[in-house]
Amino acid sequence: MPKTRILIVDDEADFTQTVKFYLEETRGYAVETINHASHTVSFARKFRPDIIFMDVIMPEMEGPDVVRLLRACEEVRETPVVFLTATVTEEEIAAGRGIIAGHRFLAKAGRIQELVNCIDETLFAVSQKLC
């Protein structure tokens, strides 16, 4: 069975490497990281991730702008995107503020298990649309 492919886009290399390590170790996912938003579309076209975790605020280009470019690219147009942001708390998300530009988002300071749950829920929802 092929591994779930996850792409993490964030300008903080330490953050992406830490998340990559934990996701690969805890669930055996195939995880790639990008630390320059401008490289996202070309890399995603080659890697073909099952889900993308995207930082909201990055120096080159903000996450919602990158998502607009992804949606214009046929190969990854339908790939689910979940935003990660340091500007909200888990409590704010729990209070129902968990959507940015129509996409789910998680607090960066959250737990790895929340990412794993998000991956499972998102990919389950995608599989239900295909049936």
DSSP file (Angstrom, degrees, kcal/mol; ACC not computed):
  #  RESIDUE AA STRUCTURE BP1 BP2  ACC     N-H-->O    O-->H-N    N-H-->O    O-->H-N    TCO  KAPPA ALPHA  PHI   PSI    X-CA   Y-CA   Z-CA
    1    1 A M              0   0    0      0, 0.0     2,-0.0     0, 0.0     0, 0.0   0.000 360.0 360.0 360.0 129.9    0.0    0.0    0.0
    2    2 A P        -     0   0    0      0, 0.0     2,-0.1     0, 0.0     3,-0.0  -0.325 360.0-109.0 -68.3 148.2    1.5    3.4   -1.0
    3    3 A K        -     0   0    0      1,-0.1     2,-0.3    26,-0.1    26,-0.1  -0.436  34.6-101.7 -73.0 148.4    2.4    5.8    1.8
    4    4 A T        -     0   0    0     -2,-0.1    26,-2.5    24,-0.1     2,-0.5  -0.575  37.9-136.9 -68.3 129.6    0.3    9.0    2.2
    5    5 A R  E     -a   30   0A   0     -2,-0.3    45,-2.9    24,-0.2    46,-1.3  -0.818  23.4-174.8 -97.8 124.6    2.2   11.9    0.7
    6    6 A I  E     -ab  31  51A   0     24,-2.9    26,-2.5    -2,-0.5     2,-0.5  -0.961  10.4-161.1-122.7 134.0    2.3   15.1    2.8
    7    7 A L  E     -ab  32  52A   0     44,-2.1    46,-3.1    -2,-0.4     2,-0.5  -0.964   4.4-163.5-114.5 129.2    3.8   18.4    1.7
    8    8 A I  E     -ab  33  53A   0     24,-2.3    26,-2.5    -2,-0.5     2,-0.6  -0.960   3.3-168.9-114.0 122.0    4.5   21.0    4.4
    9    9 A V  E     +ab  34  54A   0     44,-3.1    46,-2.8    -2,-0.5     2,-0.3  -0.942  29.1 130.9-114.5 114.0    5.1   24.6    3.2
   10   10 A D        -     0   0    0     24,-2.4     6,-0.1    -2,-0.6    48,-0.1  -0.957  55.7-133.0-161.3 140.5    6.5   26.9    5.8
   11   11 A D  S    S+     0   0    0     -2,-0.3     2,-0.9    46,-0.2    24,-0.1   0.604  88.2  87.1 -75.0  -9.9    9.4   29.4    5.8
   12   12 A E     >  -     0   0    0      1,-0.2     4,-2.2     2,-0.1     3,-0.2  -0.788  59.6-169.8 -94.8 101.5   10.6   28.1    9.2
   13   13 A A  H  > S+     0   0    0     -2,-0.9     4,-2.5     1,-0.2     5,-0.2   0.858  84.6  55.4 -60.8 -38.6   13.0   25.2    8.3
   14   14 A D  H  > S+     0   0    0      1,-0.2     4,-2.0     2,-0.2    -1,-0.2   0.914 109.4  48.1 -61.3 -41.5   13.2   24.0   12.0
   15   15 A F  H  > S+     0   0    0     -3,-0.2     4,-2.5     2,-0.2     5,-0.2   0.950 112.7  46.7 -63.4 -49.8    9.4   23.8   12.2
   16   16 A T  H  X S+     0   0    0     -4,-2.2     4,-2.6     1,-0.2    -2,-0.2   0.895 113.1  49.1 -63.4 -39.3    9.1   21.8    8.9
   17   17 A Q  H  X S+     0   0    0     -4,-2.5     4,-2.4     2,-0.2    -1,-0.2   0.886 111.2  49.9 -68.1 -37.4   11.9   19.4    9.8
   18   18 A T  H  X S+     0   0    0     -4,-2.0     4,-2.3    -5,-0.2    -2,-0.2   0.943 114.0  44.1 -65.0 -47.7   10.4   18.8   13.2
   19   19 A V  H  X S+     0   0    0     -4,-2.5     4,-2.7     2,-0.2     5,-0.3   0.918 112.6  53.1 -63.7 -43.1    6.9   18.1   11.9
   20   20 A K  H  X S+     0   0    0     -4,-2.6     4,-2.5    -5,-0.2     5,-0.3   0.939 109.3  49.4 -55.3 -49.7    8.4   15.9    9.1
   21   21 A F  H  X S+     0   0    0     -4,-2.4     4,-2.6     1,-0.2     5,-0.2   0.938 113.4  45.1 -57.0 -50.5   10.3   13.8   11.6
   22   22 A Y  H  X S+     0   0    0     -4,-2.3     4,-2.9     1,-0.2     5,-0.3   0.894 113.7  48.4 -65.7 -40.5    7.3   13.2   13.8
   23   23 A L  H  X>S+     0   0    0     -4,-2.7     4,-1.7     2,-0.2     6,-1.3   0.895 114.8  45.4 -68.2 -38.0    4.9   12.4   11.0
   24   24 A E  H  X5S+     0   0    0     -4,-2.5     4,-1.0    -5,-0.3    -2,-0.2   0.901 118.5  43.2 -69.1 -40.1    7.3   10.0    9.4
   25   25 A E  H  <5S+     0   0    0     -4,-2.6    -2,-0.2    -5,-0.3    -3,-0.2   0.892 119.3  40.1 -73.8 -40.4    8.2    8.4   12.7
   26   26 A T  H  <5S+     0   0    0     -4,-2.9    -3,-0.2    -5,-0.2    -2,-0.2   0.841 137.2   9.1 -81.5 -31.9    4.6    8.1   14.2
   27   27 A R  H  <5S-     0   0    0     -4,-1.7    -3,-0.2    -5,-0.3    -2,-0.2   0.475  91.1-119.0-129.0  -5.2    2.7    7.1   11.0
   28   28 A G     << +     0   0    0     -4,-1.0    -4,-0.2    -5,-0.5    -3,-0.1   0.758  53.3 164.3  71.5  23.2    5.3    6.3    8.3
   29   29 A Y        -     0   0    0     -6,-1.3     2,-0.8   -26,-0.1   -24,-0.2  -0.321  45.4-117.3 -67.7 156.1    4.0    9.1    6.0
   30   30 A A  E     -a    5   0A   0    -26,-2.5   -24,-2.9     2,-0.0     2,-0.4  -0.881  44.5-175.1 -92.2 108.5    6.1   10.2    3.1
   31   31 A V  E     -a    6   0A   0     -2,-0.8     2,-0.3   -26,-0.2   -24,-0.2  -0.908  14.8-179.7-116.9 132.3    6.7   13.8    4.0
   32   32 A E  E     -a    7   0A   0    -26,-2.5   -24,-2.3    -2,-0.4     2,-0.3  -0.913  12.6-151.7-122.4 154.5    8.4   16.6    2.0
   33   33 A T  E     -a    8   0A   0     -2,-0.3     2,-0.4   -26,-0.2   -24,-0.2  -0.935   9.0-165.5-128.8 150.9    9.0   20.2    3.0
   34   34 A I  E     -a    9   0A   0    -26,-2.5   -24,-2.4    -2,-0.3     3,-0.1  -0.999   6.5-176.0-133.2 131.9    9.4   23.5    1.2
   35   35 A N  S    S+     0   0    0     -2,-0.4     2,-0.4   -26,-0.2   -22,-0.1   0.313  73.1  65.2-109.8   6.6   10.7   26.6    2.9
   36   36 A H    >   -     0   0    0      1,-0.1     3,-2.3    23,-0.1     4,-0.3  -0.945  68.9-153.8-130.5 110.6   10.2   28.9    0.0
   37   37 A A  G >  S+     0   0    0     -2,-0.4     3,-1.7     1,-0.3     4,-0.4   0.806  91.3  66.6 -53.8 -33.9    6.6   29.5   -1.0
   38   38 A S  G 3  S+     0   0    0      1,-0.3     4,-0.3     2,-0.1    -1,-0.3   0.672  98.4  53.6 -65.8 -15.7    7.5   30.3   -4.6
   39   39 A H  G <> S+     0   0    0     -3,-2.3     4,-2.0     1,-0.1    -1,-0.3   0.475  83.4  93.7 -93.4  -3.2    8.7   26.7   -5.1
   40   40 A T  H <> S+     0   0    0     -3,-1.7     4,-3.1    -4,-0.3     5,-0.2   0.916  81.3  46.7 -61.3 -51.1    5.4   25.2   -4.0
   41   41 A V  H  > S+     0   0    0     -4,-0.4     4,-2.2     1,-0.2    -1,-0.2   0.935 114.4  45.5 -63.3 -48.3    3.6   24.7   -7.3
   42   42 A S  H  > S+     0   0    0     -4,-0.3     4,-1.1     1,-0.2    -1,-0.2   0.904 117.2  45.3 -64.0 -39.3    6.4   23.2   -9.3
   43   43 A F  H  X S+     0   0    0     -4,-2.0     4,-3.0     1,-0.2     3,-0.5   0.930 111.5  52.0 -68.8 -43.6    7.3   20.8   -6.4
   44   44 A A  H  X S+     0   0    0     -4,-3.1     4,-2.7    -5,-0.3    -2,-0.2   0.870 104.4  57.5 -61.0 -36.9    3.7   19.9   -5.8
   45   45 A R  H  < S+     0   0    0     -4,-2.2    -1,-0.2    -5,-0.2    -2,-0.2   0.865 115.1  37.2 -61.4 -35.7    3.2   19.0   -9.5
   46   46 A K  H  < S+     0   0    0     -4,-1.1    -2,-0.2    -3,-0.5    -1,-0.2   0.905 122.6  41.1 -81.2 -44.9    6.1   16.5   -9.2
   47   47 A F  H  < S-     0   0    0     -4,-3.0    -3,-0.2    -5,-0.1    -2,-0.2   0.814  86.0-155.3 -76.2 -32.4    5.5   15.2   -5.7
   48   48 A R     <  -     0   0    0     -4,-2.7   -43,-0.2    -5,-0.3    -3,-0.1   0.964  17.9-154.4  53.3  63.1    1.7   15.0   -6.1
   49   49 A P        -     0   0    0      0, 0.0   -43,-0.2     0, 0.0     3,-0.1  -0.224  20.4-141.4 -66.0 155.0    0.9   15.2   -2.3
   50   50 A D  S    S+     0   0    0    -45,-2.9     2,-0.3     1,-0.3   -44,-0.2   0.732  89.6   7.2 -82.8 -25.5   -2.3   13.8   -0.9
   51   51 A I  E     -b    6   0A   0    -46,-1.3   -44,-2.1    28,-0.1     2,-0.4  -0.983  67.9-147.4-154.5 147.6   -2.6   16.8    1.5
   52   52 A I  E     -bc   7  81A   0     28,-2.4    30,-2.9    -2,-0.3     2,-0.5  -0.980   1.9-157.5-122.3 129.5   -0.7   20.1    1.9
   53   53 A F  E     -bc   8  82A   0    -46,-3.1   -44,-3.1    -2,-0.4     2,-0.4  -0.938  22.7-169.9-101.6 125.4   -0.1   21.9    5.1
   54   54 A M  E     -bc   9  83A   0     28,-2.4    30,-3.0    -2,-0.5   -44,-0.2  -0.962  21.5-130.6-127.1 126.3    0.5   25.6    4.4
   55   55 A D  E     - c   0  84A   0    -46,-2.8    30,-0.2    -2,-0.4     3,-0.1  -0.421  16.1-145.0 -64.6 148.1    1.8   28.4    6.6
   56   56 A V  S    S+     0   0    0     28,-1.5     7,-2.6     1,-0.2     2,-0.6   0.917  83.1  44.0 -82.4 -47.3   -0.4   31.4    6.3
   57   57 A I        +     0   0    0      5,-0.2    -1,-0.2     6,-0.1   -46,-0.2  -0.888  67.8 154.1-110.6 113.9    2.2   34.2    6.7
   58   58 A M        -     0   0    0     -2,-0.6   -22,-0.0    -3,-0.1   -48,-0.0  -0.950  46.7-120.5-134.0 154.3    5.4   33.8    4.7
   59   59 A P  S    S+     0   0    0      0, 0.0     3,-0.1     0, 0.0    -1,-0.1   0.882 106.6  39.1 -66.6 -40.3    7.9   36.4    3.5
   60   60 A E  S    S-     0   0    0      1,-0.3     2,-0.3     0, 0.0   -24,-0.0   0.910 133.3 -11.2 -75.9 -42.6    7.8   35.7   -0.2
   61   61 A M  S    S-     0   0    0      4,-0.0    -1,-0.3     0, 0.0   -24,-0.1  -0.973  72.3-112.7-160.7 138.4    4.1   35.0   -0.7
   62   62 A E    >>  -     0   0    0     -2,-0.3     4,-1.8    -3,-0.1     3,-0.8  -0.453  32.9-109.9 -80.6 153.9    1.3   34.4    1.7
   63   63 A G  H 3> S+     0   0    0     -7,-2.6     4,-2.4     1,-0.3     5,-0.2   0.867 115.5  53.2 -51.0 -48.2   -0.4   31.0    2.0
   64   64 A P  H 3> S+     0   0    0      0, 0.0     4,-1.7     0, 0.0    -1,-0.3   0.845 108.5  52.2 -60.0 -31.4   -3.7   32.0    0.4
   65   65 A D  H <> S+     0   0    0     -3,-0.8     4,-1.5     2,-0.2    -2,-0.2   0.890 109.0  49.5 -68.9 -39.0   -1.8   33.4   -2.6
   66   66 A V  H  X S+     0   0    0     -4,-1.8     4,-2.3     1,-0.2    -1,-0.2   0.904 108.2  53.9 -64.8 -40.9    0.0   30.1   -3.0
   67   67 A V  H  X S+     0   0    0     -4,-2.4     4,-2.6     1,-0.2    -1,-0.2   0.894 103.9  55.4 -62.4 -39.3   -3.3   28.2   -2.8
   68   68 A R  H  X S+     0   0    0     -4,-1.7     4,-0.9     1,-0.2    -1,-0.2   0.907 109.3  47.6 -59.3 -40.5   -4.7   30.3   -5.6
   69   69 A L  H  < S+     0   0    0     -4,-1.5     3,-0.5     1,-0.2     4,-0.4   0.895 110.8  51.2 -66.9 -39.8   -1.7   29.3   -7.8
   70   70 A L  H >< S+     0   0    0     -4,-2.3     3,-1.4     1,-0.2     6,-0.3   0.898 106.5  54.4 -62.6 -40.5   -2.2   25.6   -6.8
   71   71 A R  H 3< S+     0   0    0     -4,-2.6    -1,-0.2     1,-0.3    -2,-0.2   0.723 104.0  55.9 -68.0 -20.6   -5.9   25.8   -7.8
   72   72 A A  T 3< S+     0   0    0     -4,-0.9     2,-0.6    -3,-0.5    -1,-0.3   0.531  92.6  83.4 -85.6  -6.4   -4.9   27.1  -11.2
   73   73 A C  S X> S-     0   0    0     -3,-1.4     3,-1.2    -4,-0.4     4,-1.0  -0.878  70.6-151.0-103.8 115.4   -2.7   24.0  -11.8
   74   74 A E  T 34 S+     0   0    0     -2,-0.6     3,-0.5     1,-0.3     4,-0.4   0.831  90.4  59.8 -56.9 -37.6   -4.6   21.0  -13.0
   75   75 A E  T 34 S+     0   0    0      1,-0.2    -1,-0.3     2,-0.1     3,-0.1   0.786 123.4  19.4 -65.4 -27.3   -2.3   18.4  -11.5
   76   76 A V  T X4 S+     0   0    0     -3,-1.2     3,-1.4    -6,-0.3    -1,-0.2   0.235  87.7 113.6-127.1  12.9   -2.9   19.6   -7.9
   77   77 A R  T 3< S+     0   0    0     -4,-1.0    -2,-0.1    -3,-0.5    -3,-0.1   0.847  84.6  41.3 -54.4 -39.3   -6.1   21.6   -8.2
   78   78 A E  T 3  S+     0   0    0     -4,-0.4    -1,-0.3    -3,-0.1    -2,-0.1   0.432  82.7 123.0 -93.1  -0.4   -8.0   19.1   -6.0
   79   79 A T    <   -     0   0    0     -3,-1.4   -28,-0.1    -9,-0.1   -29,-0.1  -0.454  68.0-116.8 -66.2 126.1   -5.3   18.5   -3.4
   80   80 A P        -     0   0    0      0, 0.0   -28,-2.4     0, 0.0     2,-0.4  -0.376  29.0-157.7 -64.6 140.3   -6.7   19.4    0.1
   81   81 A V  E     -c   52   0A   0    -30,-0.2     2,-0.5    -2,-0.1    23,-0.4  -0.975   9.4-170.5-121.3 133.8   -4.9   22.3    1.8
   82   82 A V  E     -c   53   0A   0    -30,-2.9   -28,-2.4    -2,-0.4    23,-0.2  -0.993  20.5-135.6-121.9 124.4   -4.9   22.9    5.6
   83   83 A F  E     -cd  54 105A   0     21,-2.5    23,-2.7    -2,-0.5     2,-0.4  -0.541  11.5-157.1 -79.6 144.1   -3.4   26.1    6.8
   84   84 A L  E     +cd  55 106A   0    -30,-3.0   -28,-1.5    21,-0.2     2,-0.4  -0.976  19.1 174.5-115.9 133.8   -1.1   26.3    9.7
   85   85 A T  E     - d   0 107A   0     21,-2.1    23,-2.6    -2,-0.4     3,-0.4  -0.999  36.7-158.2-145.2 145.2   -0.8   29.5   11.6
   86   86 A A  S    S+     0   0    0     -2,-0.4    21,-0.1    21,-0.2    -1,-0.1   0.411  85.8  80.9 -93.0  -1.0    0.9   30.9   14.7
   87   87 A T  S    S+     0   0    0      2,-0.0     2,-0.3    21,-0.0    -1,-0.2   0.429  89.5  52.0 -90.9   2.2   -1.6   33.8   14.9
   88   88 A V  S    S-     0   0    0     -3,-0.4     2,-0.2    18,-0.1    20,-0.2  -0.909  73.7-130.8-131.4 162.4   -4.4   31.8   16.6
   89   89 A T     >  -     0   0    0     -2,-0.3     4,-1.8    18,-0.1     5,-0.1  -0.668  29.1-110.7-105.4 164.9   -4.7   29.6   19.6
   90   90 A E  H  > S+     0   0    0     -2,-0.2     4,-2.6     1,-0.2     5,-0.2   0.852 119.4  58.4 -61.1 -33.9   -6.2   26.1   19.9
   91   91 A E  H  > S+     0   0    0      2,-0.2     4,-1.4     1,-0.2    -1,-0.2   0.889 103.9  50.5 -64.5 -39.4   -9.0   27.7   22.0
   92   92 A E  H  4>S+     0   0    0      2,-0.2     5,-1.6     1,-0.2    -1,-0.2   0.894 111.4  48.4 -65.5 -38.8   -9.9   30.1   19.1
   93   93 A I  H ><5S+     0   0    0     -4,-1.8     3,-1.9     1,-0.2     5,-0.4   0.934 109.6  51.8 -65.5 -44.8  -10.0   27.2   16.7
   94   94 A A  H 3<5S+     0   0    0     -4,-2.6    -1,-0.2     1,-0.3    -2,-0.2   0.780 100.4  64.8 -61.9 -26.7  -12.2   25.2   19.1
   95   95 A A  T 3<5S-     0   0    0     -4,-1.4    -1,-0.3    -5,-0.2    -2,-0.2   0.374 129.1 -92.2 -80.4   6.1  -14.6   28.2   19.3
   96   96 A G  T < 5S+     0   0    0     -3,-1.9    -3,-0.2    -5,-0.1    -2,-0.2   0.632  95.2 116.9  99.4  13.8  -15.4   27.8   15.6
   97   97 A R      < +     0   0    0     -5,-1.6    -3,-0.1    -4,-0.2    -4,-0.1  -0.193  34.7 122.4-103.7  41.9  -12.9   30.0   13.9
   98   98 A G        +     0   0    0     -5,-0.4     7,-1.5    -6,-0.1     2,-0.4   0.021  47.9  85.8 -97.0  27.9  -11.2   27.1   12.1
   99   99 A I  E     +E  104   0B   0      5,-0.2     2,-0.4    -3,-0.1     5,-0.2  -0.994  44.3 179.9-132.5 132.2  -11.5   28.3    8.5
  100  100 A I  E >  S-E  103   0B   0      3,-3.2     3,-2.5    -2,-0.4   -17,-0.1  -0.996  80.6 -17.9-127.1 124.7   -9.4   30.6    6.3
  101  101 A A  T 3  S-     0   0    0     -2,-0.4     3,-0.1     1,-0.3    -1,-0.1   0.844 129.6 -51.8  49.1  39.3  -10.4   31.3    2.7
  102  102 A G  T 3  S+     0   0    0      1,-0.2     2,-0.4     0, 0.0    -1,-0.3   0.494 118.6 109.8  80.9   3.1  -12.6   28.2    2.8
  103  103 A H  E <  S-E  100   0B   0     -3,-2.5    -3,-3.2   -23,-0.0    -1,-0.2  -0.887  72.2-111.6-115.0 143.5   -9.8   25.9    4.1
  104  104 A R  E     -E   99   0B   0    -23,-0.4   -21,-2.5    -2,-0.4     2,-0.3  -0.297  36.3-162.8 -61.1 151.4   -9.4   24.4    7.5
  105  105 A F  E     -d   83   0A   0     -7,-1.5     2,-0.3   -23,-0.2   -21,-0.2  -0.991   9.8-159.8-140.5 155.7   -6.6   25.6    9.7
  106  106 A L  E     -d   84   0A   0    -23,-2.7   -21,-2.1    -2,-0.3     2,-0.3  -0.908  30.7-103.4-126.7 153.4   -4.7   24.5   12.7
  107  107 A A  E >   -d   85   0A   0     -2,-0.3     3,-1.9   -23,-0.2   -21,-0.2  -0.614  24.9-135.7 -75.2 135.5   -2.6   26.3   15.2
  108  108 A K  T 3  S+     0   0    0    -23,-2.6   -22,-0.2    -2,-0.3    -1,-0.1   0.828 104.7  60.3 -59.9 -31.7    1.1   25.7   14.7
  109  109 A A  T 3  S+     0   0    0    -24,-0.4    -1,-0.3     2,-0.0   -23,-0.1   0.391  85.7 114.9 -79.3   6.4    1.6   25.2   18.4
  110  110 A G  S <  S-     0   0    0     -3,-1.9     2,-0.2     1,-0.1    -4,-0.0  -0.021  73.1 -89.3 -69.7 178.2   -0.8   22.3   18.3
  111  111 A R    >>  -     0   0    0      1,-0.1     4,-1.2     4,-0.0     3,-0.8  -0.551  26.8-118.8 -90.3 154.8    0.0   18.7   18.9
  112  112 A I  H 3> S+     0   0    0      1,-0.3     4,-2.5     2,-0.2     3,-0.2   0.864 114.0  62.6 -58.7 -36.5    1.2   16.1   16.3
  113  113 A Q  H 3> S+     0   0    0      1,-0.2     4,-2.8     2,-0.2    -1,-0.3   0.848  98.5  56.1 -61.1 -32.1   -1.9   14.0   17.1
  114  114 A E  H <> S+     0   0    0     -3,-0.8     4,-2.4     2,-0.2    -1,-0.2   0.905 107.6  48.3 -64.8 -40.0   -4.0   16.9   15.9
  115  115 A L  H  X S+     0   0    0     -4,-1.2     4,-2.7     2,-0.2    -2,-0.2   0.930 112.1  49.0 -63.2 -44.6   -2.1   16.9   12.5
  116  116 A V  H  X S+     0   0    0     -4,-2.5     4,-2.6     2,-0.2    -2,-0.2   0.924 112.2  48.1 -61.7 -44.8   -2.6   13.1   12.3
  117  117 A N  H  X S+     0   0    0     -4,-2.8     4,-2.8     1,-0.2     5,-0.2   0.909 111.5  50.8 -61.2 -41.9   -6.3   13.4   13.1
  118  118 A C  H  X S+     0   0    0     -4,-2.4     4,-2.8     2,-0.2     5,-0.3   0.908 110.0  49.9 -62.4 -42.9   -6.6   16.2   10.5
  119  119 A I  H  X S+     0   0    0     -4,-2.7     4,-2.7     2,-0.2     5,-0.3   0.953 113.3  46.0 -60.1 -50.5   -4.9   14.1    7.9
  120  120 A D  H  X S+     0   0    0     -4,-2.6     4,-2.0     1,-0.2    -2,-0.2   0.923 115.9  45.1 -59.6 -46.5   -7.2   11.1    8.6
  121  121 A E  H  X S+     0   0    0     -4,-2.8     4,-2.3     2,-0.2    -1,-0.2   0.912 115.2  47.1 -65.1 -43.4  -10.3   13.3    8.6
  122  122 A T  H  X S+     0   0    0     -4,-2.8     4,-2.2    -5,-0.2    -2,-0.2   0.931 114.3  45.2 -66.5 -46.5   -9.4   15.2    5.4
  123  123 A L  H  X S+     0   0    0     -4,-2.7     4,-2.2    -5,-0.3    -1,-0.2   0.834 111.8  53.3 -69.7 -31.1   -8.4   12.1    3.4
  124  124 A F  H  X S+     0   0    0     -4,-2.0     4,-1.9    -5,-0.3    -1,-0.2   0.930 109.3  49.2 -64.4 -45.2  -11.5   10.3    4.6
  125  125 A A  H  X S+     0   0    0     -4,-2.3     4,-1.4     1,-0.2    -2,-0.2   0.899 111.4  49.6 -61.2 -41.1  -13.7   13.2    3.4
  126  126 A V  H  X S+     0   0    0     -4,-2.2     4,-1.3     1,-0.2     3,-0.3   0.919 109.2  51.6 -63.9 -43.5  -11.9   13.2    0.0
  127  127 A S  H  X S+     0   0    0     -4,-2.2     4,-0.8     1,-0.2    -1,-0.2   0.847 106.4  54.8 -64.6 -32.5  -12.4    9.4   -0.4
  128  128 A Q  H  < S+     0   0    0     -4,-1.9     3,-0.3     1,-0.2    -1,-0.2   0.831 104.6  53.7 -69.3 -32.1  -16.1    9.8    0.3
  129  129 A K  H  < S+     0   0    0     -4,-1.4    -1,-0.2    -3,-0.3    -2,-0.2   0.811 105.8  54.5 -69.5 -29.5  -16.4   12.4   -2.5
  130  130 A L  H  <        0   0    0     -4,-1.3    -1,-0.2     1,-0.2    -2,-0.2   0.689 360.0 360.0 -78.5 -18.7  -14.8    9.9   -4.9
  131  131 A C     <        0   0    0     -4,-0.8    -1,-0.2    -3,-0.3    -2,-0.2   0.470 360.0 360.0 -85.4 360.0  -17.3    7.2   -4.2
